[in-house]
């Protein structure tokens, strides 16, 4: 697997939502490295990608909702951690959280299951999804994520995501602990 600086030279065979991520990152002058790979649907499939992006933390991303499906959350956590609904629910003052149906992922973030990423927040113009970040993710200088497709992965500075990308897409984050 090869790590490349920036966007692919040829973007004709890329999905528009992937190219939109590169356009946004370039517009914000956020430096990033990219790796192309076979579709990765699980954290186990990401093991080789993790090695190539090291020392970035490659996040497990979960789209969650409350029991009434009126509040939605994107949880970014380390891939080796397990989601504990009670821990997260109590910290954000929400009723018991569960996994959101995939149609919300597609309608709010323009992302298919297996491709969920913080980059999808650029498609959430109505701010329907709140971002939750595990405190341990914030300790890493770099993080890894998909550019809205699961056939590429990006390595970005965590501070660039927090201080440039999130403000540009009008989102904030809440830190969660004890995962």
Secondary structure, DSSP 4 states (H G I P E B T S, - for coil): --EEESS-S--TTS-HHHHHHHHHHHHTT--EEEEE-S---STGGGHHHHHHHTTSEEEEEEEEE-TTS--EEEEEEETTS---HHHHHHHHT-SPPEEPPHHHHHHHH---TT---GGGGGG-TT--EEEEEETTGGG-SEEEE-SSSTTEEEEEEHHHIIIIIHHHTT--EEEE---
